């Protein structure tokens, strides 16, 4: 099926990208001397995909990368590039195409060294594909120095290089970079469309898919995880019980500690799955002798790996905490909807009894203050405040109302 089918609820964006892919294909064909170049083109060398979490920014960028590398014979008959079946599309989507570099990070930031490596790659001509495509999924995590390094490459691009940057909002990217990119803004997909995708692509039971899509309010990745991972459902259920546990100071402190401990456990679990394999592969590459003893002069390389793994665990813990806080915000949003008599569908319909109990026991003003307290906790975590301190302050504010 066409690569554009993965863009859930993004019809306008799909149309723009399909038109650009068609013009890009015409440019390459014209450069080969087969046809005349197009008079006007919607293709450009740098794109910026923005949208809320779960809107499918990276999915859109990957689909566009695949369409740019499409080698389907149907193109000569007027077909739109991006068939989804040819070698160019398939290898681009799975991440094995030699001319499609997909960059993501689970660290806190992307530094100058990594960005310089990308810039050097961007100056190369395509090896086997039609374009040299670089997908930067976390452009909002570029440090200021890294952003300045990237700016030069975006200002003076190589003839057949395309930059695809993804960020939550346009403000997350340096003004000098975003002014040189074509902006595409994605929206949160409709809940019904996400549920349909889960049923169609993942074979999930329709009722489970609908519940997961509603609970995550259209976040595709979280909905898939919630529908397929029992542990994710258990963690979410524990988070939604938190509002009932902040009746006294002791309850506030215990709830905060458990929330932080759960996030730490998630980080530890990921580390067990990734770090051991990563460390063993590096040791083998460095020529570790039998018994685990490392060759002379490799201690610095191993220390760098340990530091990188530590930063990744920190990032994972914060991401897990942030996910819990998003679920908590959605819970209080449902409480507020009940208090105001809104006809808005509840995201947490499975907790209707608890929602109604809290709605009767407080005022809309108090609920808004609680939502503000959760937002303040998220901001504090972004500013590197100690997680336990930030969450304890939040639970105390939830108790005060």
Buried (B, 14 or more C-beta within 10 A) or exposed (E): EBBBBBBBBBEEBBEBBBBBBBBBBBBBBEEEEEEEEBEEBBBBBBBBBBBBBBBBBBBBBBBBBBBBBBBBEEBEEEBBBBBBEBBBBBBBBEEEBEBBBBBEBBBBBBBBEBBBEBBEBBEEEBEEBBBBBBBBBBBBBBBEEBBBBBBEBBEEBBEBBBBBBBBBEEEBBBEEBBEBBBEBBBBBBEBEBBBBBBBEEEEBEEEBBBBBBBBBBBBBEBBBBBBBEEEBBEBBEBBBEBBEBBEEEEBBBBBBBBBBEBBBEBBBEBBEEBBEEBBEEBBEEEEBEEEEEBEEEBEEBBEEBEEBBEBBBBBBBBBBBBBBBBBBBBBBBBBBBBBEEEEEEBBBEBBEEBBBBBBEEBEBEBBBBBBEBBEBBBEBBEEEBEBBEBBBBBBBBBBEB
